[in-house]
Amino acid sequence: MTGAVGLDVRLPIGGLFTVLGLMLSGYGLVVGSGSASLWAGSSTNVNLWWGLVMLVFGVLLLLGAGRAHRKLSVRRSTETIEGQSTEKREHQRGLER
């Protein structure tokens, strides 16, 4: 695993938003039209809608982290400039096996 994949903050933050979004939208569904979950006199269930927003945001972060993990996984040494220069240097010094 490379350092960039190990330090990706989208994974824990996405998990946090996903869990909190599930909890808040579940609470909004259970409470339903209670006075605590309604937006100042209207019939909008704030807990449900903000829970869904948080859930979507968390899932998008998790998908982005997963996509970056696949993209940064194993790459051949000849695919990068650094890898090509290392291969060339090792070949010149006779370090290749």
KEKE-3310 file (N, C-alpha, C; in steps of 0.2 Angstrom, whole numbers, plus 5000, padded with zeros to 4 digits):
npx = (5004:5003:5008:5000:4987:4985:4983:4971:4959:4946:4940:4938:4930:4919:4914:4909:4900:4891:4886:4881:4871:4863:4858:4851:4842:4834:4829:4822:4812:4806:4801:4793:4781:4782:4783:4796:4804:4800:4801:4800:4785:4782:4778:4789:4801:4814:4824:4824:4827:4840:4847:4847:4854:4866:4869:4870:4881:4891:4892:4896:4909:4915:4915:4923:4935:4937:4939:4950:4959:4959:4965:4977:4984:4993:5007:5017:5034:5039:5030:5030:5039:5049:5051:5056:5068:5074:5075:5083:5095:5098:5101:5112:5122:5122:5114:5102:5093)
npy = (4994:5011:5027:5037:5031:5026:5038:5044:5054:5053:5041:5038:5050:5049:5037:5041:5051:5043:5034:5043:5049:5039:5036:5048:5050:5039:5041:5052:5046:5037:5046:5054:5065:5073:5087:5091:5088:5096:5109:5125:5127:5123:5108:5101:5088:5089:5082:5070:5074:5081:5070:5062:5069:5070:5056:5053:5062:5055:5043:5046:5051:5039:5032:5039:5037:5024:5023:5030:5022:5010:5016:5020:5008:4994:4997:4996:4998:5004:5013:5025:5041:5042:5028:5024:5030:5025:5011:5013:5018:5007:4997:5002:5002:4988:4982:4975:4960)
npz = (5000:4996:5002:4999:4997:5010:5018:5014:5017:5014:5016:5031:5034:5024:5029:5041:5038:5031:5040:5050:5042:5039:5051:5055:5044:5046:5059:5055:5048:5057:5067:5059:5056:5068:5079:5082:5071:5060:5049:5054:5054:5042:5032:5030:5032:5041:5047:5040:5026:5028:5033:5022:5013:5019:5019:5005:5002:5010:5004:4991:4995:4999:4987:4980:4987:4985:4972:4970:4977:4969:4957:4962:4965:4961:4951:4936:4935:4924:4920:4926:4927:4937:4940:4927:4927:4938:4934:4923:4929:4937:4928:4921:4932:4934:4943:4941:4941)
capx = (5000:5007:5007:4994:4981:4984:4981:4966:4954:4939:4937:4934:4925:4914:4910:4906:4894:4886:4883:4876:4866:4858:4854:4847:4836:4830:4826:4816:4807:4802:4797:4789:4778:4783:4784:4803:4807:4797:4804:4797:4778:4780:4778:4796:4804:4821:4829:4824:4830:4847:4850:4848:4860:4872:4870:4873:4888:4896:4893:4901:4916:4917:4916:4929:4941:4938:4941:4958:4963:4960:4969:4984:4986:5000:5009:5023:5040:5041:5024:5031:5046:5053:5052:5060:5075:5077:5077:5089:5101:5100:5103:5119:5126:5122:5110:5096:5094)
capy = (5000:5017:5032:5042:5028:5025:5044:5046:5056:5052:5035:5039:5055:5046:5032:5045:5054:5038:5032:5048:5050:5033:5037:5054:5049:5034:5045:5056:5041:5035:5052:5056:5072:5076:5094:5093:5087:5100:5116:5131:5128:5120:5101:5098:5084:5092:5076:5065:5077:5082:5063:5059:5073:5067:5049:5054:5064:5050:5038:5049:5051:5032:5030:5042:5034:5017:5024:5032:5016:5006:5019:5020:5001:4992:5000:4994:5003:5008:5017:5032:5044:5040:5021:5023:5033:5020:5005:5014:5018:5000:4993:5005:4999:4981:4979:4971:4952)
capz = (5000:4996:5007:4997:4999:5017:5021:5011:5023:5011:5019:5037:5034:5021:5033:5046:5035:5029:5046:5053:5037:5040:5058:5055:5040:5050:5064:5052:5046:5063:5070:5054:5056:5074:5079:5082:5065:5055:5048:5056:5052:5035:5032:5028:5038:5041:5049:5034:5021:5029:5033:5015:5010:5022:5016:4998:5003:5013:4999:4986:4997:4999:4981:4977:4990:4982:4965:4971:4979:4963:4953:4964:4967:4959:4944:4934:4936:4918:4919:4929:4925:4942:4939:4921:4928:4942:4930:4919:4933:4940:4922:4920:4937:4934:4949:4939:4942)
cpx = (5004:5004:5001:4987:4980:4982:4975:4960:4947:4936:4934:4929:4919:4910:4906:4899:4889:4882:4878:4870:4860:4854:4849:4841:4832:4826:4820:4811:4803:4798:4792:4787:4778:4785:4792:4807:4805:4801:4799:4790:4777:4780:4784:4799:4811:4826:4829:4828:4838:4850:4851:4853:4866:4874:4873:4880:4893:4897:4897:4908:4919:4919:4922:4936:4942:4941:4949:4962:4964:4965:4976:4987:4993:5001:5015:5028:5041:5035:5025:5038:5051:5055:5057:5067:5078:5079:5083:5096:5103:5103:5111:5124:5126:5119:5104:5098:5091)
cpy = (5006:5022:5036:5038:5027:5032:5047:5048:5055:5046:5036:5044:5053:5041:5036:5048:5049:5036:5037:5050:5045:5034:5043:5053:5043:5037:5049:5052:5039:5040:5054:5064:5075:5083:5096:5092:5091:5106:5121:5132:5125:5112:5097:5094:5085:5086:5071:5068:5078:5075:5060:5063:5071:5060:5049:5057:5059:5045:5040:5049:5044:5030:5033:5039:5027:5018:5026:5026:5011:5009:5019:5013:5000:4994:4997:5000:5007:5012:5024:5034:5042:5032:5020:5025:5028:5014:5007:5015:5011:4996:4996:5002:4992:4978:4975:4963:4949)
cpz = (5000:5001:5006:4998:5006:5021:5018:5016:5020:5014:5026:5037:5030:5025:5039:5044:5033:5035:5049:5048:5038:5046:5058:5050:5043:5055:5061:5050:5052:5066:5066:5055:5063:5074:5079:5076:5059:5055:5049:5053:5046:5037:5030:5033:5037:5042:5043:5028:5022:5030:5026:5011:5013:5020:5009:4998:5005:5008:4993:4988:4997:4992:4978:4981:4987:4975:4965:4973:4973:4958:4955:4966:4964:4952:4942:4934:4930:4916:4921:4927:4930:4941:4933:4923:4933:4938:4926:4923:4936:4934:4921:4926:4938:4940:4947:4940:4936)
residu = (MET:THR:GLY:ALA:VAL:GLY:LEU:ASP:VAL:ARG:LEU:PRO:ILE:GLY:GLY:LEU:PHE:THR:VAL:LEU:GLY:LEU:MET:LEU:SER:GLY:TYR:GLY:LEU:VAL:VAL:GLY:SER:GLY:SER:ALA:SER:LEU:TRP:ALA:GLY:SER:SER:THR:ASN:VAL:ASN:LEU:TRP:TRP:GLY:LEU:VAL:MET:LEU:VAL:PHE:GLY:VAL:LEU:LEU:LEU:LEU:GLY:ALA:GLY:ARG:ALA:HIS:ARG:LYS:LEU:SER:VAL:ARG:ARG:SER:THR:GLU:THR:ILE:GLU:GLY:GLN:SER:THR:GLU:LYS:ARG:GLU:HIS:GLN:ARG:GLY:LEU:GLU:ARG)
# end
